[in-house]
């Protein structure tokens, strides 16, 4: 008990002592607070962490970020991985016109079971095609696959894209899809050809709204700017992939109507992955950008401001925005408007009736009313910018127009560029206008005309937006397509994926390959527009021969028994020898005919067709040897 108590006492006393000394210790701590040292950083054992501490890890992360971003760039520039490489579907593209030339555009797009036609255009003949008004594509291949065709797609209303429609519909009829203006222009042609009932095949579409055509095509129209209102490019979606066809286009950011090219929709398809692009190549050699249509307006304003007499403006009848700018300036300067030329009147009336342009109708006057107004109160809008001999402007220039004749105070505006091959005609009409005393504004005004086709930078933009796997330049001569193909390579299309086509060449495309399949029959059919009928190829060849080589006509009577001439033959030649040598030439042919009969086989005389063929060969050989010409030989032989 005592020991326990002692221990308790010790414990108690110790606690007491602690309590007694506690205040002193607190005071000491307040006076001199204890400062703890910061612990030394522990060295990590992870080598990567060690590199980060030294700064090397950040470099690695940056490199990783660069590689990731590079992959992102490659993926966005080449979205072709989105194409279905496992599909067996394929697409066939067959141009029937528009390649190696300007005009006559027509193309067939086929799947295994169905086909669509894109545009049915015409072109103009050259100077050697005598009596020919227009050229249309050969429809032989269309006849072969007509049961597959589910529709015709129209991109815009230019003649080189719709001009051959009446001639196709006289033979075959298919649903026609397009926007309002080109369909109404086609309808006007049908009316002229007394085919109004075929308007029932028209299907007006809405842009930015894909529609199903047949079972295997889904087509969407996207707005593009061009030298005619309401132009479109198309997206054709099939099982094989998406095809983009630009049609004719330029990328005008400030168009007259305020509707620029739908770049956003093109970019949308580019992001989805485009199998093949067919694109306008007309201005492939032109660097930079094509000027906006609005640049023409200030030029017109300067001309109107300085004009003392009448102003006559001539352009393509389909260039509605160009005509509308001229009319705007005329109204600004208090001038009445007179529209002359059937195509100009028709297209302007269509555009106004559909609501594309709006002008007060009371400002328009007829041709016979022009003389009722002062010269400085009149604008005449007319056709004839290409120097056509039957155009209104040409007839005015040579004083053959019924109501209008060119005066010395007249100001002429030729707001158009000469189509290749028409340079001579344009120069001729300018000479006629200058001889009449008028002032002519043509090439001396740099902004009097702007192209409706994309230059190189616009072509590049189209290629970068669409990003196709395969690229087929179309619309233009071979050198235009070749240059456009090189532009495509510069914009990231693989060289092996670029192909320069020609008319009739059928190209097969799938996500895995592009190749030529075959060549189909193609060419041109000659049309006499006065009678609206076809002209046979042999007729054209005969006309060319007569025009360039001349004609020799021979009428002779032959005695069958002794194989001699019954009397002197009648020989007439045109375009081969001068008139004063006619007698000498007739004697030559008479001697040649006598020698021919001496050496001829007796049996030939019983077959008149063979006889004339043999005589034709002999006379042609003589003319070739002596006169270096290959004239048309027309023998008429009577055997008695």
TAHUTA-V229493 format. One record per residue. N is the residue number from 1. SS is DSSP state (2 for helix, 1 for strand, 0 for the rest). PHI is phi in whole degrees, -180 to 180 (999 if undefined). D_LAST is the distance of its C-alpha to the last C-alpha in Angstrom with 2 decimals. Layout:
n & ss & phi & d_last
N & SS & PHI & D_LAST
N & SS & PHI & D_LAST
//
This chain:
n & ss & phi & d_last
1 & 0 & 999 & 179.82
2 & 2 & -68 & 181.01
3 & 2 & -63 & 178.16
4 & 2 & -61 & 175.58
5 & 2 & -64 & 177.23
6 & 2 & -62 & 177.26
7 & 2 & -65 & 173.54
8 & 2 & -61 & 172.88
9 & 2 & -62 & 175.04
10 & 2 & -62 & 173.11
11 & 2 & -61 & 169.84
12 & 2 & -63 & 171.13
13 & 2 & -64 & 172.64
14 & 2 & -64 & 169.49
15 & 2 & -61 & 167.48
16 & 2 & -62 & 170.06
17 & 2 & -61 & 169.85
18 & 2 & -65 & 166.05
19 & 2 & -66 & 166.37
20 & 2 & -70 & 168.86
21 & 2 & -86 & 166.76
22 & 2 & -61 & 163.44
23 & 2 & -60 & 163.89
24 & 2 & -62 & 164.63
25 & 2 & -64 & 161.45
26 & 2 & -63 & 159.35
27 & 2 & -61 & 160.77
28 & 2 & -65 & 159.92
29 & 2 & -66 & 156.35
30 & 2 & -65 & 155.91
31 & 2 & -69 & 157.22
32 & 0 & -128 & 155.12
33 & 0 & -69 & 151.98
34 & 0 & -85 & 150.39
35 & 0 & -99 & 146.97
36 & 0 & -82 & 144.61
37 & 0 & -79 & 142.40
38 & 0 & -70 & 138.63
39 & 0 & -69 & 137.49
40 & 0 & -68 & 135.38
41 & 0 & -63 & 131.71
42 & 0 & -79 & 130.93
43 & 0 & -75 & 128.31
44 & 0 & -69 & 125.44
45 & 0 & -89 & 124.50
46 & 0 & -73 & 120.70
47 & 2 & -63 & 118.78
48 & 2 & -62 & 116.03
49 & 2 & -65 & 118.77
50 & 2 & -62 & 120.26
51 & 2 & -64 & 116.89
52 & 2 & -64 & 116.74
53 & 2 & -64 & 120.23
54 & 2 & -79 & 119.20
55 & 0 & 103 & 115.97
56 & 2 & -74 & 113.42
57 & 2 & -66 & 112.56
58 & 2 & -64 & 111.16
59 & 2 & -61 & 108.63
60 & 2 & -61 & 107.48
61 & 2 & -64 & 107.06
62 & 2 & -63 & 105.03
63 & 2 & -64 & 102.73
64 & 2 & -63 & 102.30
65 & 2 & -62 & 101.53
66 & 2 & -61 & 98.94
67 & 2 & -64 & 97.18
68 & 2 & -64 & 97.21
69 & 2 & -66 & 95.75
70 & 2 & -62 & 93.10
71 & 2 & -64 & 92.02
72 & 2 & -61 & 91.95
73 & 2 & -60 & 89.66
74 & 2 & -64 & 87.32
75 & 2 & -67 & 87.22
76 & 2 & -75 & 86.45
77 & 2 & -81 & 83.73
78 & 0 & -132 & 82.19
79 & 2 & -79 & 82.64
80 & 2 & -75 & 80.03
81 & 2 & -66 & 82.75
82 & 2 & -79 & 82.53
83 & 0 & -70 & 79.02
84 & 0 & -83 & 78.91
85 & 0 & -75 & 78.16
86 & 0 & -90 & 78.44
87 & 0 & -74 & 75.53
88 & 0 & -100 & 72.27
89 & 0 & -70 & 70.41
90 & 0 & -146 & 67.72
91 & 1 & -125 & 65.67
92 & 1 & -111 & 62.00
93 & 1 & -120 & 60.85
94 & 1 & -131 & 57.13
95 & 1 & -77 & 56.10
96 & 1 & -108 & 52.61
97 & 1 & -179 & 52.86
98 & 0 & 100 & 55.35
99 & 1 & -107 & 55.80
100 & 0 & 74 & 54.55
101 & 1 & -161 & 54.03
102 & 0 & -110 & 55.89
103 & 0 & 120 & 54.83
104 & 0 & 66 & 52.94
105 & 0 & -74 & 56.03
106 & 1 & -162 & 55.73
107 & 1 & -145 & 57.63
108 & 1 & -113 & 58.13
109 & 1 & -116 & 61.56
110 & 1 & -126 & 61.71
111 & 0 & -106 & 64.37
112 & 0 & -66 & 63.83
113 & 0 & -117 & 63.21
114 & 0 & -136 & 62.57
115 & 1 & -151 & 60.89
116 & 1 & -128 & 61.18
117 & 1 & -107 & 58.90
118 & 1 & -109 & 60.54
119 & 1 & 67 & 58.80
120 & 1 & -140 & 55.16
121 & 0 & -103 & 54.38
122 & 1 & -117 & 51.54
123 & 1 & -139 & 50.87
124 & 0 & -104 & 49.20
125 & 0 & -77 & 45.96
126 & 0 & -89 & 45.95
127 & 0 & -68 & 44.36
128 & 0 & -86 & 41.11
129 & 0 & -92 & 40.37
130 & 0 & -70 & 38.68
131 & 0 & 79 & 38.93
132 & 0 & -103 & 41.27
133 & 0 & -96 & 44.69
134 & 1 & -142 & 46.46
135 & 1 & -119 & 46.18
136 & 1 & -125 & 47.57
137 & 1 & -64 & 48.31
138 & 0 & -75 & 46.02
139 & 0 & -93 & 47.58
140 & 2 & -57 & 46.14
141 & 2 & -67 & 49.59
142 & 2 & -63 & 51.17
143 & 2 & -63 & 48.85
144 & 2 & -67 & 49.91
145 & 0 & -114 & 53.63
146 & 0 & -59 & 53.69
147 & 0 & -72 & 56.05
148 & 0 & -87 & 58.59
149 & 1 & -75 & 58.65
150 & 1 & -111 & 61.81
151 & 1 & 173 & 61.60
152 & 1 & -116 & 60.46
153 & 1 & -104 & 63.10
154 & 0 & -111 & 62.91
155 & 0 & -89 & 65.04
156 & 0 & -163 & 64.58
157 & 0 & -96 & 62.45
158 & 0 & -72 & 60.43
159 & 2 & -60 & 56.67
160 & 2 & -76 & 56.12
161 & 2 & -126 & 57.97
162 & 2 & -131 & 56.94
163 & 0 & -63 & 53.76
164 & 0 & -96 & 51.36
165 & 2 & -57 & 53.48
166 & 2 & -59 & 51.39
167 & 2 & -73 & 48.21
168 & 2 & -70 & 50.10
169 & 2 & -74 & 51.68
170 & 0 & -67 & 48.43
171 & 0 & -107 & 47.72
172 & 0 & -138 & 51.21
173 & 0 & -127 & 54.72
174 & 0 & -140 & 57.99
175 & 0 & -59 & 61.51
176 & 1 & -116 & 61.89
177 & 1 & -110 & 65.28
178 & 1 & -179 & 66.50
179 & 0 & -82 & 68.92
180 & 2 & -63 & 68.78
181 & 2 & -62 & 67.01
182 & 2 & -61 & 63.91
183 & 2 & -65 & 63.55
184 & 2 & -68 & 63.71
185 & 2 & -66 & 61.14
186 & 2 & -65 & 58.78
187 & 2 & -60 & 59.61
188 & 2 & -63 & 58.65
189 & 2 & -66 & 55.22
190 & 2 & -60 & 54.87
191 & 2 & -63 & 55.74
192 & 2 & -63 & 53.01
193 & 0 & -90 & 50.45
194 & 0 & 57 & 51.88
195 & 0 & -127 & 53.34
196 & 2 & -59 & 56.98
197 & 2 & -63 & 57.62
198 & 2 & -76 & 57.25
199 & 2 & -61 & 60.52
200 & 2 & -66 & 62.19
201 & 2 & -87 & 61.45
202 & 1 & -74 & 63.68
203 & 1 & -132 & 66.94
204 & 1 & -75 & 69.30
205 & 0 & -110 & 71.55
206 & 0 & -111 & 74.95
207 & 0 & -68 & 75.46
208 & 0 & 67 & 77.93
209 & 0 & -126 & 77.46
210 & 0 & -61 & 75.61
211 & 1 & -126 & 73.46
212 & 1 & -85 & 72.03
213 & 1 & -120 & 68.24
214 & 0 & 70 & 67.18
215 & 0 & -105 & 69.61
216 & 0 & -121 & 69.33
217 & 1 & -123 & 69.20
218 & 1 & -125 & 72.01
219 & 1 & -119 & 70.93
220 & 1 & -127 & 73.16
221 & 1 & -94 & 72.17
222 & 1 & -124 & 74.35
223 & 1 & -70 & 74.40
224 & 1 & -132 & 73.15
225 & 1 & -90 & 72.88
226 & 0 & -159 & 69.56
227 & 0 & -86 & 67.93
228 & 0 & -138 & 67.39
229 & 0 & -66 & 70.01
230 & 0 & 62 & 70.66
231 & 1 & -88 & 69.02
232 & 1 & -141 & 69.87
233 & 1 & -108 & 69.86
234 & 1 & -128 & 69.89
235 & 1 & -112 & 71.83
236 & 1 & -112 & 70.07
237 & 1 & -96 & 72.59
238 & 0 & -132 & 71.41
239 & 0 & -63 & 73.13
240 & 0 & -71 & 71.96
241 & 0 & 149 & 73.57
242 & 1 & -99 & 73.15
243 & 1 & -111 & 70.18
244 & 1 & -108 & 70.61
245 & 1 & -117 & 67.56
246 & 0 & -74 & 68.65
247 & 0 & 63 & 65.61
248 & 0 & -82 & 65.69
249 & 0 & -154 & 69.30
250 & 1 & -141 & 71.95
251 & 0 & -111 & 75.69
252 & 0 & -98 & 77.02
253 & 0 & -80 & 80.72
254 & 0 & -130 & 80.96
255 & 0 & -70 & 77.89
256 & 0 & -62 & 77.77
257 & 0 & -85 & 78.28
258 & 0 & 82 & 81.02
259 & 0 & -112 & 79.26
260 & 0 & -75 & 78.94
261 & 0 & -59 & 77.11
262 & 0 & -78 & 78.76
263 & 2 & -66 & 80.12
264 & 2 & -64 & 82.73
265 & 2 & -71 & 80.23
266 & 2 & -62 & 78.17
267 & 2 & -64 & 81.40
268 & 2 & -58 & 82.23
269 & 2 & -68 & 79.10
270 & 2 & -61 & 79.76
271 & 2 & -69 & 83.18
272 & 2 & -72 & 81.77
273 & 0 & 104 & 79.36
274 & 1 & -105 & 75.67
275 & 1 & -72 & 73.14
276 & 1 & -147 & 70.28
277 & 1 & -120 & 69.69
278 & 1 & -113 & 66.33
279 & 1 & -138 & 67.03
280 & 1 & -62 & 65.51
281 & 0 & -114 & 64.83
282 & 0 & -55 & 63.53
283 & 0 & -103 & 66.57
284 & 0 & -62 & 67.52
285 & 0 & -90 & 67.95
286 & 0 & -86 & 70.20
287 & 0 & -74 & 73.88
288 & 0 & 73 & 76.67
289 & 0 & -114 & 76.25
290 & 0 & -73 & 73.79
291 & 0 & -64 & 75.65
292 & 0 & -70 & 76.62
293 & 0 & -61 & 74.78
294 & 0 & -66 & 78.07
295 & 2 & -67 & 77.87
296 & 2 & -73 & 75.24
297 & 2 & -55 & 77.74
298 & 2 & -59 & 80.11
299 & 2 & -65 & 77.18
300 & 2 & -58 & 75.97
301 & 2 & -62 & 79.57
302 & 2 & -62 & 79.85
303 & 2 & -68 & 76.59
304 & 2 & -63 & 77.60
305 & 2 & -63 & 81.04
306 & 2 & -95 & 79.72
307 & 0 & -73 & 76.83
308 & 0 & -96 & 77.54
309 & 0 & -116 & 74.47
310 & 0 & -71 & 72.00
311 & 1 & -112 & 71.25
312 & 1 & -115 & 67.68
313 & 1 & -111 & 67.43
314 & 1 & -125 & 64.16
315 & 0 & -152 & 63.89
316 & 0 & -65 & 61.95
317 & 0 & -64 & 62.03
318 & 0 & -84 & 63.30
319 & 0 & -83 & 66.32
320 & 2 & -63 & 68.68
321 & 2 & -66 & 71.85
322 & 2 & -66 & 70.64
323 & 2 & -65 & 69.90
324 & 2 & -64 & 73.24
325 & 2 & -66 & 75.12
326 & 2 & -65 & 73.52
327 & 2 & -66 & 74.45
328 & 2 & -58 & 78.01
329 & 2 & -68 & 78.43
330 & 2 & -63 & 77.01
331 & 2 & -66 & 79.55
332 & 2 & -63 & 82.29
333 & 0 & -100 & 81.51
334 & 0 & 59 & 81.19
335 & 0 & -110 & 77.43
336 & 1 & -81 & 75.13
337 & 1 & -113 & 72.06
338 & 1 & -120 & 68.55
339 & 1 & -105 & 65.85
340 & 1 & -127 & 62.26
341 & 0 & 118 & 59.13
342 & 2 & -58 & 57.89
343 & 2 & -66 & 58.56
344 & 2 & -65 & 61.95
345 & 2 & -61 & 63.04
346 & 2 & -64 & 61.97
347 & 2 & -67 & 63.69
348 & 2 & -68 & 66.85
349 & 2 & -65 & 67.07
350 & 2 & -63 & 66.69
351 & 2 & -63 & 69.39
352 & 2 & -74 & 71.77
353 & 2 & -69 & 71.24
354 & 2 & -84 & 71.94
355 & 0 & 93 & 75.02
356 & 0 & -68 & 74.06
357 & 0 & -132 & 74.96
358 & 0 & -135 & 77.07
359 & 0 & -140 & 77.01
360 & 0 & -67 & 78.26
361 & 2 & -68 & 75.36
362 & 2 & -73 & 76.97
363 & 2 & -90 & 76.35
364 & 1 & -98 & 72.57
365 & 1 & -128 & 70.80
366 & 0 & -87 & 67.27
367 & 2 & -61 & 65.08
368 & 2 & -73 & 65.66
369 & 2 & -94 & 69.42
370 & 2 & -60 & 69.56
371 & 2 & -70 & 70.23
372 & 2 & -78 & 73.29
373 & 0 & -112 & 75.12
374 & 0 & -65 & 76.34
375 & 2 & -59 & 74.20
376 & 2 & -81 & 76.99
377 & 2 & -117 & 77.02
378 & 1 & -134 & 73.48
379 & 1 & -118 & 71.71
380 & 1 & -110 & 67.93
381 & 1 & -102 & 66.57
382 & 1 & -145 & 62.81
383 & 0 & -91 & 59.81
384 & 0 & 116 & 57.88
385 & 0 & -66 & 59.96
386 & 0 & -99 & 56.83
387 & 0 & 74 & 55.23
388 & 0 & -61 & 52.49
389 & 0 & -67 & 50.51
390 & 0 & -101 & 50.78
391 & 0 & -73 & 54.45
392 & 2 & -64 & 57.22
393 & 2 & -63 & 59.00
394 & 2 & -64 & 55.91
395 & 2 & -67 & 55.29
396 & 2 & -64 & 58.99
397 & 2 & -66 & 58.80
398 & 0 & -99 & 55.92
399 & 0 & 61 & 57.51
400 & 0 & -113 & 54.83
401 & 0 & -78 & 57.08
402 & 0 & -65 & 58.07
403 & 0 & -113 & 61.82
404 & 0 & -116 & 62.76
405 & 0 & -131 & 62.33
406 & 0 & -68 & 63.95
407 & 0 & -112 & 67.16
408 & 0 & -61 & 69.11
409 & 0 & -87 & 72.00
410 & 0 & -71 & 69.86
411 & 1 & -108 & 70.60
412 & 1 & -100 & 67.58
413 & 1 & -116 & 68.18
414 & 1 & -101 & 65.34
415 & 0 & -97 & 66.96
416 & 0 & -166 & 64.29
417 & 0 & -102 & 62.95
418 & 0 & -64 & 59.36
419 & 0 & -65 & 57.28
420 & 0 & -50 & 55.80
421 & 0 & 104 & 52.57
422 & 0 & -101 & 53.76
423 & 2 & -57 & 56.02
424 & 2 & -64 & 53.70
425 & 2 & -65 & 53.38
426 & 2 & -65 & 57.16
427 & 2 & -62 & 57.82
428 & 2 & -65 & 55.43
429 & 2 & -70 & 57.21
430 & 2 & -63 & 60.60
431 & 2 & -62 & 59.53
432 & 2 & -62 & 58.48
433 & 2 & -67 & 61.83
434 & 2 & -67 & 63.84
435 & 2 & -64 & 62.07
436 & 0 & -77 & 63.08
437 & 0 & 97 & 66.67
438 & 0 & -79 & 67.42
439 & 1 & -91 & 69.42
440 & 1 & -121 & 67.60
441 & 1 & -100 & 69.54
442 & 0 & -136 & 67.42
443 & 0 & -82 & 68.28
444 & 0 & -74 & 71.40
445 & 0 & -107 & 73.13
446 & 0 & -64 & 73.59
447 & 0 & -108 & 74.31
448 & 0 & -81 & 71.70
449 & 0 & -151 & 69.63
450 & 0 & -127 & 70.53
451 & 0 & -75 & 68.32
452 & 0 & -101 & 68.16
453 & 0 & -116 & 67.86
454 & 0 & -70 & 70.64
455 & 0 & -86 & 71.65
456 & 2 & -58 & 73.10
457 & 2 & -67 & 76.59
458 & 2 & -71 & 75.33
459 & 2 & -62 & 73.04
460 & 2 & -63 & 76.11
461 & 2 & -61 & 78.13
462 & 2 & -61 & 75.51
463 & 2 & -64 & 75.45
464 & 2 & -71 & 79.25
465 & 2 & -72 & 79.55
466 & 2 & -82 & 77.01
467 & 0 & 52 & 77.80
468 & 1 & -74 & 74.75
469 & 1 & -77 & 74.55
470 & 1 & -119 & 70.81
471 & 1 & -131 & 69.07
472 & 1 & -125 & 65.36
473 & 1 & -67 & 64.60
474 & 1 & -135 & 61.78
475 & 0 & 61 & 60.33
476 & 1 & 144 & 59.28
477 & 0 & -74 & 57.48
478 & 2 & -59 & 58.20
479 & 2 & -66 & 60.83
480 & 2 & -67 & 62.63
481 & 2 & -65 & 62.78
482 & 2 & -63 & 63.94
483 & 2 & -65 & 66.75
484 & 2 & -65 & 67.76
485 & 2 & -61 & 67.92
486 & 2 & -66 & 70.37
487 & 2 & -61 & 72.44
488 & 2 & -62 & 72.59
489 & 2 & -64 & 73.92
490 & 2 & -61 & 76.52
491 & 0 & -95 & 77.61
492 & 0 & 103 & 78.38
493 & 0 & -77 & 75.17
494 & 0 & -62 & 74.78
495 & 2 & -58 & 71.93
496 & 2 & -70 & 70.53
497 & 2 & -98 & 70.44
498 & 1 & -107 & 68.20
499 & 0 & -134 & 64.44
500 & 0 & -93 & 61.72
501 & 0 & -87 & 58.86
502 & 0 & -136 & 55.19
503 & 0 & -58 & 52.86
504 & 0 & 89 & 51.95
505 & 1 & -86 & 54.86
506 & 1 & -93 & 57.05
507 & 1 & -108 & 60.74
508 & 1 & -107 & 63.27
509 & 1 & -129 & 66.91
510 & 1 & -139 & 70.13
511 & 0 & -58 & 73.76
512 & 0 & -100 & 73.52
513 & 1 & -158 & 70.18
514 & 1 & -137 & 67.02
515 & 1 & -157 & 63.75
516 & 1 & -83 & 59.98
517 & 1 & -95 & 58.50
518 & 1 & -163 & 54.72
519 & 1 & -119 & 51.94
520 & 0 & -100 & 50.09
521 & 0 & -68 & 46.72
522 & 0 & -147 & 47.21
523 & 0 & 150 & 45.52
524 & 1 & -123 & 44.61
525 & 1 & -112 & 42.59
526 & 1 & -89 & 41.32
527 & 1 & -124 & 42.35
528 & 1 & -92 & 41.30
529 & 0 & -72 & 44.67
530 & 0 & -69 & 43.38
531 & 0 & -109 & 41.63
532 & 0 & 56 & 43.66
533 & 1 & -138 & 40.80
534 & 1 & -79 & 39.58
535 & 1 & -114 & 36.87
536 & 0 & -65 & 34.83
537 & 2 & -60 & 35.37
538 & 2 & -66 & 31.74
539 & 2 & -65 & 31.83
540 & 2 & -63 & 34.91
541 & 2 & -63 & 33.42
542 & 2 & -63 & 30.35
543 & 2 & -64 & 32.80
544 & 2 & -65 & 34.91
545 & 2 & -64 & 32.05
546 & 2 & -61 & 30.89
547 & 2 & -71 & 34.54
548 & 2 & -100 & 35.47
549 & 0 & -114 & 32.41
550 & 0 & 98 & 30.01
551 & 1 & -134 & 26.34
552 & 1 & -127 & 23.20
553 & 1 & -112 & 20.08
554 & 1 & -127 & 16.75
555 & 1 & -121 & 13.73
556 & 1 & -143 & 10.82
557 & 1 & -113 & 7.26
558 & 1 & -125 & 6.14
559 & 1 & -83 & 5.22
560 & 0 & -68 & 5.81
561 & 0 & -65 & 8.40
562 & 0 & -104 & 10.56
563 & 0 & 54 & 9.87
564 & 1 & -129 & 10.43
565 & 1 & -77 & 10.08
566 & 0 & -70 & 8.56
567 & 0 & -159 & 11.75
568 & 0 & -64 & 14.62
569 & 0 & -72 & 14.28
570 & 1 & -97 & 16.74
571 & 1 & -118 & 19.42
572 & 1 & -129 & 22.37
573 & 1 & -128 & 25.33
574 & 1 & -134 & 28.55
575 & 0 & 75 & 31.70
576 & 0 & -116 & 30.57
577 & 0 & -126 & 31.13
578 & 0 & -63 & 33.15
579 & 2 & -59 & 31.62
580 & 2 & -70 & 32.67
581 & 2 & -102 & 30.56
582 & 2 & -60 & 27.30
583 & 2 & -64 & 26.00
584 & 2 & -63 & 27.09
585 & 2 & -66 & 25.51
586 & 2 & -62 & 22.12
587 & 2 & -65 & 22.37
588 & 2 & -59 & 23.31
589 & 2 & -68 & 20.29
590 & 2 & -61 & 17.96
591 & 2 & -63 & 19.82
592 & 2 & -65 & 19.81
593 & 2 & -69 & 16.05
594 & 2 & -63 & 15.73
595 & 2 & -65 & 18.46
596 & 2 & -62 & 16.96
597 & 2 & -70 & 13.78
598 & 2 & -66 & 16.26
599 & 2 & -100 & 18.32
600 & 0 & -79 & 16.03
601 & 0 & -75 & 16.30
602 & 2 & -58 & 13.48
603 & 2 & -67 & 14.11
604 & 2 & -66 & 13.54
605 & 2 & -63 & 9.75
606 & 2 & -83 & 10.24
607 & 0 & -119 & 12.54
608 & 2 & -66 & 11.47
609 & 2 & -65 & 15.22
610 & 2 & -65 & 16.24
611 & 2 & -59 & 13.61
612 & 2 & -68 & 14.98
613 & 2 & -63 & 18.47
614 & 2 & -66 & 18.33
615 & 2 & -65 & 17.13
616 & 2 & -59 & 19.91
617 & 2 & -64 & 22.43
618 & 2 & -66 & 21.71
619 & 2 & -67 & 21.98
620 & 2 & -63 & 25.04
621 & 2 & -62 & 26.69
622 & 2 & -64 & 26.33
623 & 2 & -64 & 27.81
624 & 2 & -66 & 30.55
625 & 2 & -68 & 31.52
626 & 2 & -93 & 31.62
627 & 2 & -108 & 32.46
628 & 0 & 57 & 34.22
629 & 0 & -130 & 32.36
630 & 0 & -121 & 30.26
631 & 0 & -71 & 28.10
632 & 1 & -77 & 25.89
633 & 1 & -104 & 22.22
634 & 1 & -120 & 19.77
635 & 1 & -90 & 16.11
636 & 1 & -129 & 13.28
637 & 1 & -116 & 9.82
638 & 1 & -113 & 6.48
639 & 1 & -102 & 3.83
640 & 0 & -130 & 0.00
//
